Amino acid sequence: SEKVLSDVRILEDTSTTEIDGSGVQTSGGYIEGLPMLATGLRPNSDFLKGFLELGPRGGVKVNDRMETSRENVYAAGDVTGGHGTTPVARMEGVVAGLNAAGIERRVDYRYLPYSISLRYDVGFVDIPGEGGREAVIPGLAGPGSFWGVNNGKTGISKVRLLDDGSPSGIYSVAPGARLIMPYLSLLMRLGVSMYEFEGFVETHPSTDSIYKLMRFLSRY
């Protein structure tokens, strides 16, 4: 995080009092520049009170078939107060639609991929609460990171593995990290362990060093 946020100043316990055309007035002083808001979300579900059962934060309660507390009423996406990402909302919508049409489906939240676009992509699949041993290597030099070699800023790759070789966490800071995470997420769902990476054949050039780390570990 220190490398990724080296040029970022984080102000904690600071409130915004005014936004104008040149910057932001906060309780800690004035900050010049273009403001961008990332404020989270709250389900717009007040009108459903008394009709559907809601959770403590206002999200519509659903089961793994996306069924609500009322028969034949389904809900998906942000209104459920869940994971808050577009791909997950789409997945939930598909499950809800199929079940509404009489086709049995259940949503699977295991090994969800996430990404943030900074200077390099920050991508990860994390299983909270899972233990395991961690292995870390620098990112590979390649398209988008080659000129970061001199200052040691090619990114980073980290995996966390259980004793049976299955990954419990994968993390990558590299150009294109957001592109590889969905595929790694699928492999984790399919139960692929590090030992199956021994025969992995990559493309070149590539900034993905997760495969290199997994292939190396598969030999031990």
Secondary structure, 3 states (H helix, E strand, C coil): CCCCCCCCCCCCCCCEEEECCCEEEECCEEEECCCCCCCCCCCCCHHHECCECECCCCCECCCCCCECCCCCCECCHHHHCCCCCHHHHHHHHHHHHHHHCCCCCCCCCCCCEEEEECCCEEEEEECCCCCCEEEEEECCCCCCCHHHCCCCCCCEEEEEECCCCCEEEEEEEECCHHHHHHHHHHHHHCCCCHHHHCCCCCCCCCCCCHHHHHHHHCCC
